[in-house]
Amino acid sequence: MKTTALSFATILGLSVTPVLAEIMVEDADASGGYSIEELTAAWPDMTEELFVQLDVDASGEVSPDELAAAQEAGLISE
């Protein structure tokens, strides 16, 4: 019976593992951080002011940790 139920779930496109929508950011220059251009590709509404706010250490790039913190704080969507 379980096999049949799983088969129907598969046919209907249901999955046991949740799939979360996630915005993909590409580190195009492999610098280890994200430039304003790289973030704008993922978030077209990115402004210079927001970028500066995300770049907590003022390095000129947003690190993966800074990006994660900004997402957790709701400054940008996930």
N, CA, C and O atoms as CSV, one atom per row, in Angstrom:
chain,resi,resn,atom,element,x,y,z
A,1,MET,N,N,0.827,-1.195,0.000
A,1,MET,CA,C,0.000,0.000,0.000
A,1,MET,C,C,0.869,1.255,0.000
A,1,MET,O,O,0.557,2.216,-0.704
A,2,LYS,N,N,1.942,1.266,0.769
A,2,LYS,CA,C,2.820,2.427,0.824
A,2,LYS,C,C,3.461,2.688,-0.534
A,2,LYS,O,O,3.615,3.838,-0.944
A,3,THR,N,N,3.834,1.613,-1.230
A,3,THR,CA,C,4.439,1.761,-2.541
A,3,THR,C,C,3.473,2.436,-3.500
A,3,THR,O,O,3.874,3.312,-4.267
A,4,THR,N,N,2.229,2.048,-3.469
A,4,THR,CA,C,1.219,2.644,-4.319
A,4,THR,C,C,1.037,4.122,-3.991
A,4,THR,O,O,0.955,4.951,-4.897
A,5,ALA,N,N,0.974,4.453,-2.725
A,5,ALA,CA,C,0.804,5.847,-2.309
A,5,ALA,C,C,1.987,6.681,-2.760
A,5,ALA,O,O,1.807,7.805,-3.229
A,6,LEU,N,N,3.197,6.149,-2.625
A,6,LEU,CA,C,4.373,6.892,-3.063
A,6,LEU,C,C,4.371,7.055,-4.573
A,6,LEU,O,O,4.798,8.092,-5.081
A,7,SER,N,N,3.906,6.068,-5.288
A,7,SER,CA,C,3.840,6.164,-6.740
A,7,SER,C,C,2.889,7.278,-7.164
A,7,SER,O,O,3.195,8.053,-8.070
A,8,PHE,N,N,1.731,7.354,-6.501
A,8,PHE,CA,C,0.799,8.429,-6.820
A,8,PHE,C,C,1.397,9.787,-6.480
A,8,PHE,O,O,1.207,10.751,-7.221
A,9,ALA,N,N,2.116,9.870,-5.370
A,9,ALA,CA,C,2.766,11.124,-4.995
A,9,ALA,C,C,3.782,11.522,-6.054
A,9,ALA,O,O,3.901,12.695,-6.406
A,10,THR,N,N,4.507,10.541,-6.554
A,10,THR,CA,C,5.499,10.820,-7.594
A,10,THR,C,C,4.812,11.279,-8.874
A,10,THR,O,O,5.246,12.245,-9.503
A,11,ILE,N,N,3.739,10.586,-9.262
A,11,ILE,CA,C,2.995,10.949,-10.466
A,11,ILE,C,C,2.436,12.373,-10.359
A,11,ILE,O,O,2.443,13.128,-11.331
A,12,LEU,N,N,1.959,12.721,-9.182
A,12,LEU,CA,C,1.391,14.051,-8.985
A,12,LEU,C,C,2.454,15.133,-8.823
A,12,LEU,O,O,2.135,16.318,-8.725
A,13,GLY,N,N,3.714,14.720,-8.796
A,13,GLY,CA,C,4.789,15.697,-8.658
A,13,GLY,C,C,5.023,16.122,-7.217
A,13,GLY,O,O,5.650,17.152,-6.965
A,14,LEU,N,N,4.524,15.337,-6.275
A,14,LEU,CA,C,4.714,15.663,-4.871
A,14,LEU,C,C,6.058,15.125,-4.420
A,14,LEU,O,O,6.551,14.128,-4.948
A,15,SER,N,N,6.630,15.781,-3.461
A,15,SER,CA,C,7.928,15.359,-2.960
A,15,SER,C,C,7.916,15.370,-1.443
A,15,SER,O,O,7.262,16.209,-0.824
A,16,VAL,N,N,8.628,14.452,-0.858
A,16,VAL,CA,C,8.739,14.407,0.585
A,16,VAL,C,C,9.653,15.524,1.071
A,16,VAL,O,O,9.441,16.067,2.155
A,17,THR,N,N,10.658,15.871,0.289
A,17,THR,CA,C,11.602,16.917,0.640
A,17,THR,C,C,11.085,18.247,0.124
A,17,THR,O,O,10.799,18.370,-1.067
A,18,PRO,N,N,10.956,19.252,0.994
A,18,PRO,CA,C,10.484,20.546,0.516
A,18,PRO,C,C,11.508,21.207,-0.391
A,18,PRO,O,O,12.714,21.125,-0.158
A,19,VAL,N,N,11.014,21.854,-1.415
A,19,VAL,CA,C,11.877,22.578,-2.333
A,19,VAL,C,C,11.648,24.057,-2.079
A,19,VAL,O,O,10.525,24.547,-2.198
A,20,LEU,N,N,12.706,24.763,-1.732
A,20,LEU,CA,C,12.598,26.183,-1.437
A,20,LEU,C,C,13.089,26.999,-2.617
A,20,LEU,O,O,14.109,26.681,-3.229
A,21,ALA,N,N,12.359,28.046,-2.927
A,21,ALA,CA,C,12.805,28.955,-3.977
A,21,ALA,C,C,13.993,29.726,-3.426
A,21,ALA,O,O,13.943,30.254,-2.315
A,22,GLU,N,N,15.031,29.785,-4.189
A,22,GLU,CA,C,16.234,30.446,-3.740
A,22,GLU,C,C,16.806,31.263,-4.884
A,22,GLU,O,O,16.866,30.796,-6.022
A,23,ILE,N,N,17.218,32.461,-4.585
A,23,ILE,CA,C,17.850,33.307,-5.595
A,23,ILE,C,C,19.309,32.910,-5.686
A,23,ILE,O,O,20.003,32.831,-4.673
A,24,MET,N,N,19.768,32.665,-6.886
A,24,MET,CA,C,21.149,32.263,-7.093
A,24,MET,C,C,21.986,33.491,-7.413
A,24,MET,O,O,21.649,34.277,-8.298
A,25,VAL,N,N,23.077,33.642,-6.683
A,25,VAL,CA,C,24.012,34.734,-6.919
A,25,VAL,C,C,25.295,34.103,-7.422
A,25,VAL,O,O,25.811,33.159,-6.824
A,26,GLU,N,N,25.801,34.625,-8.514
A,26,GLU,CA,C,27.024,34.077,-9.095
A,26,GLU,C,C,28.208,34.974,-8.771
A,26,GLU,O,O,28.166,36.182,-9.004
A,27,ASP,N,N,29.254,34.383,-8.238
A,27,ASP,CA,C,30.511,35.087,-8.007
A,27,ASP,C,C,31.308,34.976,-9.305
A,27,ASP,O,O,32.214,34.150,-9.418
A,28,ALA,N,N,30.964,35.813,-10.278
A,28,ALA,CA,C,31.490,35.701,-11.641
A,28,ALA,C,C,33.005,35.817,-11.713
A,28,ALA,O,O,33.635,35.174,-12.552
A,29,ASP,N,N,33.596,36.628,-10.846
A,29,ASP,CA,C,35.049,36.806,-10.897
A,29,ASP,C,C,35.794,35.928,-9.893
A,29,ASP,O,O,37.007,36.061,-9.728
A,30,ALA,N,N,35.071,35.034,-9.225
A,30,ALA,CA,C,35.639,34.085,-8.260
A,30,ALA,C,C,36.462,34.778,-7.178
A,30,ALA,O,O,37.506,34.271,-6.767
A,31,SER,N,N,35.996,35.930,-6.722
A,31,SER,CA,C,36.723,36.696,-5.705
A,31,SER,C,C,36.402,36.246,-4.287
A,31,SER,O,O,37.107,36.599,-3.342
A,32,GLY,N,N,35.341,35.469,-4.142
A,32,GLY,CA,C,34.923,35.044,-2.817
A,32,GLY,C,C,33.865,35.942,-2.204
A,32,GLY,O,O,33.331,35.638,-1.138
A,33,GLY,N,N,33.560,37.047,-2.871
A,33,GLY,CA,C,32.520,37.974,-2.430
A,33,GLY,C,C,31.702,38.403,-3.635
A,33,GLY,O,O,31.925,37.933,-4.751
A,34,TYR,N,N,30.753,39.300,-3.400
A,34,TYR,CA,C,29.857,39.727,-4.472
A,34,TYR,C,C,29.954,41.230,-4.681
A,34,TYR,O,O,29.837,42.011,-3.737
A,35,SER,N,N,30.166,41.615,-5.912
A,35,SER,CA,C,30.190,43.034,-6.282
A,35,SER,C,C,28.758,43.531,-6.453
A,35,SER,O,O,27.815,42.741,-6.464
A,36,ILE,N,N,28.606,44.824,-6.583
A,36,ILE,CA,C,27.266,45.371,-6.811
A,36,ILE,C,C,26.697,44.855,-8.134
A,36,ILE,O,O,25.490,44.638,-8.242
A,37,GLU,N,N,27.544,44.659,-9.128
A,37,GLU,CA,C,27.072,44.143,-10.416
A,37,GLU,C,C,26.555,42.708,-10.273
A,37,GLU,O,O,25.524,42.353,-10.843
A,38,GLU,N,N,27.280,41.890,-9.508
A,38,GLU,CA,C,26.860,40.507,-9.309
A,38,GLU,C,C,25.549,40.436,-8.520
A,38,GLU,O,O,24.688,39.608,-8.816
A,39,LEU,N,N,25.403,41.298,-7.524
A,39,LEU,CA,C,24.156,41.299,-6.757
A,39,LEU,C,C,22.999,41.879,-7.558
A,39,LEU,O,O,21.859,41.441,-7.402
A,40,THR,N,N,23.274,42.848,-8.406
A,40,THR,CA,C,22.229,43.437,-9.242
A,40,THR,C,C,21.707,42.421,-10.259
A,40,THR,O,O,20.539,42.469,-10.643
A,41,ALA,N,N,22.568,41.506,-10.690
A,41,ALA,CA,C,22.116,40.447,-11.607
A,41,ALA,C,C,21.073,39.561,-10.926
A,41,ALA,O,O,20.143,39.084,-11.575
A,42,ALA,N,N,21.228,39.343,-9.624
A,42,ALA,CA,C,20.284,38.514,-8.874
A,42,ALA,C,C,19.097,39.321,-8.358
A,42,ALA,O,O,17.971,38.824,-8.327
A,43,TRP,N,N,19.350,40.566,-7.953
A,43,TRP,CA,C,18.318,41.461,-7.423
A,43,TRP,C,C,18.358,42.758,-8.239
A,43,TRP,O,O,19.099,43.676,-7.886
A,44,PRO,N,N,17.585,42.850,-9.311
A,44,PRO,CA,C,17.614,44.030,-10.183
A,44,PRO,C,C,17.323,45.350,-9.463
A,44,PRO,O,O,17.706,46.413,-9.951
A,45,ASP,N,N,16.659,45.295,-8.320
A,45,ASP,CA,C,16.347,46.521,-7.575
A,45,ASP,C,C,17.470,46.939,-6.624
A,45,ASP,O,O,17.289,47.871,-5.839
A,46,MET,N,N,18.611,46.277,-6.677
A,46,MET,CA,C,19.735,46.597,-5.806
A,46,MET,C,C,20.180,48.034,-6.068
A,46,MET,O,O,20.408,48.428,-7.212
A,47,THR,N,N,20.296,48.793,-5.015
A,47,THR,CA,C,20.787,50.174,-5.128
A,47,THR,C,C,22.164,50.261,-4.498
A,47,THR,O,O,22.566,49.378,-3.741
A,48,GLU,N,N,22.877,51.315,-4.810
A,48,GLU,CA,C,24.186,51.517,-4.207
A,48,GLU,C,C,24.055,51.683,-2.688
A,48,GLU,O,O,24.894,51.206,-1.924
A,49,GLU,N,N,22.997,52.363,-2.272
A,49,GLU,CA,C,22.777,52.565,-0.835
A,49,GLU,C,C,22.568,51.231,-0.113
A,49,GLU,O,O,23.114,51.015,0.969
A,50,LEU,N,N,21.779,50.342,-0.712
A,50,LEU,CA,C,21.548,49.037,-0.108
A,50,LEU,C,C,22.834,48.219,-0.104
A,50,LEU,O,O,23.143,47.542,0.877
A,51,PHE,N,N,23.581,48.282,-1.202
A,51,PHE,CA,C,24.845,47.557,-1.283
A,51,PHE,C,C,25.785,47.982,-0.156
A,51,PHE,O,O,26.397,47.136,0.496
A,52,VAL,N,N,25.899,49.279,0.072
A,52,VAL,CA,C,26.755,49.798,1.147
A,52,VAL,C,C,26.263,49.292,2.501
A,52,VAL,O,O,27.068,48.961,3.372
A,53,GLN,N,N,24.962,49.232,2.676
A,53,GLN,CA,C,24.387,48.728,3.928
A,53,GLN,C,C,24.712,47.245,4.125
A,53,GLN,O,O,24.977,46.811,5.246
A,54,LEU,N,N,24.694,46.469,3.041
A,54,LEU,CA,C,24.990,45.037,3.120
A,54,LEU,C,C,26.475,44.780,3.374
A,54,LEU,O,O,26.835,43.811,4.043
A,55,ASP,N,N,27.336,45.649,2.840
A,55,ASP,CA,C,28.792,45.515,2.946
A,55,ASP,C,C,29.250,46.051,4.305
A,55,ASP,O,O,29.854,47.120,4.395
A,56,VAL,N,N,28.954,45.300,5.341
A,56,VAL,CA,C,29.166,45.738,6.722
A,56,VAL,C,C,30.618,46.114,6.997
A,56,VAL,O,O,30.877,47.086,7.708
A,57,ASP,N,N,31.573,45.359,6.445
A,57,ASP,CA,C,32.983,45.643,6.712
A,57,ASP,C,C,33.601,46.641,5.728
A,57,ASP,O,O,34.807,46.884,5.766
A,58,ALA,N,N,32.785,47.212,4.858
A,58,ALA,CA,C,33.219,48.230,3.881
A,58,ALA,C,C,34.401,47.765,3.029
A,58,ALA,O,O,35.307,48.541,2.724
A,59,SER,N,N,34.374,46.482,2.652
A,59,SER,CA,C,35.454,45.930,1.827
A,59,SER,C,C,35.265,46.196,0.339
A,59,SER,O,O,36.186,45.987,-0.451
A,60,GLY,N,N,34.081,46.654,-0.047
A,60,GLY,CA,C,33.788,46.856,-1.463
A,60,GLY,C,C,33.092,45.666,-2.087
A,60,GLY,O,O,32.682,45.718,-3.246
A,61,GLU,N,N,32.956,44.583,-1.317
A,61,GLU,CA,C,32.230,43.390,-1.741
A,61,GLU,C,C,31.377,42.910,-0.582
A,61,GLU,O,O,31.688,43.164,0.582
A,62,VAL,N,N,30.301,42.216,-0.912
A,62,VAL,CA,C,29.448,41.613,0.102
A,62,VAL,C,C,29.865,40.149,0.215
A,62,VAL,O,O,29.775,39.389,-0.749
A,63,SER,N,N,30.319,39.769,1.395
A,63,SER,CA,C,30.759,38.391,1.612
A,63,SER,C,C,29.539,37.479,1.704
A,63,SER,O,O,28.426,37.953,1.929
A,64,PRO,N,N,29.744,36.173,1.532
A,64,PRO,CA,C,28.626,35.241,1.712
A,64,PRO,C,C,27.984,35.371,3.097
A,64,PRO,O,O,26.765,35.257,3.221
A,65,ASP,N,N,28.784,35.605,4.130
A,65,ASP,CA,C,28.235,35.781,5.484
A,65,ASP,C,C,27.408,37.056,5.584
A,65,ASP,O,O,26.346,37.057,6.206
A,66,GLU,N,N,27.886,38.146,4.975
A,66,GLU,CA,C,27.127,39.400,4.983
A,66,GLU,C,C,25.817,39.230,4.225
A,66,GLU,O,O,24.784,39.757,4.637
A,67,LEU,N,N,25.859,38.495,3.121
A,67,LEU,CA,C,24.657,38.259,2.323
A,67,LEU,C,C,23.645,37.432,3.124
A,67,LEU,O,O,22.454,37.744,3.132
A,68,ALA,N,N,24.117,36.390,3.789
A,68,ALA,CA,C,23.230,35.554,4.603
A,68,ALA,C,C,22.616,36.372,5.736
A,68,ALA,O,O,21.428,36.231,6.027
A,69,ALA,N,N,23.410,37.221,6.371
A,69,ALA,CA,C,22.896,38.062,7.466
A,69,ALA,C,C,21.837,39.026,6.949
A,69,ALA,O,O,20.834,39.266,7.622
A,70,ALA,N,N,22.054,39.580,5.760
A,70,ALA,CA,C,21.081,40.504,5.173
A,70,ALA,C,C,19.779,39.788,4.851
A,70,ALA,O,O,18.699,40.347,5.043
A,71,GLN,N,N,19.870,38.561,4.365
A,71,GLN,CA,C,18.666,37.783,4.071
A,71,GLN,C,C,17.919,37.444,5.357
A,71,GLN,O,O,16.693,37.548,5.409
A,72,GLU,N,N,18.648,37.040,6.388
A,72,GLU,CA,C,18.014,36.708,7.670
A,72,GLU,C,C,17.356,37.936,8.297
A,72,GLU,O,O,16.327,37.823,8.963
A,73,ALA,N,N,17.954,39.109,8.080
A,73,ALA,CA,C,17.400,40.353,8.631
A,73,ALA,C,C,16.253,40.882,7.778
A,73,ALA,O,O,15.591,41.847,8.161
A,74,GLY,N,N,16.011,40.260,6.626
A,74,GLY,CA,C,14.921,40.703,5.760
A,74,GLY,C,C,15.257,41.909,4.903
A,74,GLY,O,O,14.363,42.546,4.345
A,75,LEU,N,N,16.549,42.228,4.794
A,75,LEU,CA,C,16.942,43.372,3.966
A,75,LEU,C,C,16.798,43.058,2.482
A,75,LEU,O,O,16.514,43.942,1.674
A,76,ILE,N,N,16.996,41.789,2.133
A,76,ILE,CA,C,16.796,41.328,0.750
A,76,ILE,C,C,16.070,39.996,0.814
A,76,ILE,O,O,16.140,39.287,1.818
A,77,SER,N,N,15.375,39.662,-0.259
A,77,SER,CA,C,14.621,38.412,-0.291
A,77,SER,C,C,15.551,37.241,-0.511
A,77,SER,O,O,16.644,37.384,-1.058
A,78,GLU,N,N,15.097,36.082,-0.074
A,78,GLU,CA,C,15.888,34.863,-0.257
A,78,GLU,C,C,15.566,34.220,-1.564
A,78,GLU,O,O,16.133,33.180,-1.897
